[in-house]
Amino acid sequence: MELIRISDRKMKIMLTPTDMRHFELNADTFGEDSAEMHRAFRLLLEEIKKQTGFDADDNRISVQYFPSREGGCEMFISHLPGSSETAEMPMFHPCGRALQLQPKHKAGAFHRECAYRFDSIHHMLAVCRRLCEIGYIGNSSAYRDEKNQYYLLLTILAASPFMTPDEMNFIVEYGVIENITLLKLYLREHGKIICSDNAVHQLGTLL
């Protein structure tokens, strides 16, 4: 593992495939909301603090993640500004094959992208309807692939970078969680847009 202190608020981390295995980090599941991901990321932050003194709270950081073909990665971890400084910050910045999480307008609130796959359009429409009913207001888009599988991409607000709000846990009753980074690459080649913007509210009224 190579650590480069860019500033008091930003650190660059370079992990080899061996480092990834040591910290139990998986390029295919990085950023997913799971106990394993939380534990692995905390172990990494503890090691960074031990080696450099860079103290990062996983509820108050921005993470940019760039996996390499060899199985390692480059990662940039930044301290987020206080709530009084966040008003002008963008909510989310896609970075190619990167994960970047930023707060909206209050401390401890993060926007992140997530994606779900459904075996039928009926299931996706049912999810959109229920999201409308709970007042979902994030960005959303919908796709279909060549195998007639349907995909819903959402931007959600959560208390930490790897959490899904409890009120949205019902979605897995209808479909399965997909890795957002890999899915975007797949959809570029095999996906057809059903609704590029505000899919939840446009599709939620059809069922």
Salt bridges, closest charged atoms under 4 A:
GLU24 OE1 - ARG39 NH2 3.43
ASP33 OD1 - HIS38 NE2 3.44
GLU47 OE1 - LYS50 NZ 3.79
ASP55 OD2 - LYS49 NZ 3.68
ASP58 OD2 - ARG42 NE 3.56
GLU74 OE1 - LYS12 NZ 3.87
GLU113 OE1 - LYS184 NZ 2.57
ASP119 OD1 - ARG117 NH1 3.85
GLU146 OE1 - HIS190 ND1 3.14
GLU173 OE1 - ARG130 NH1 3.88
GLU178 OE2 - ARG117 NE 2.70
GLU189 OE2 - HIS190 NE2 3.87
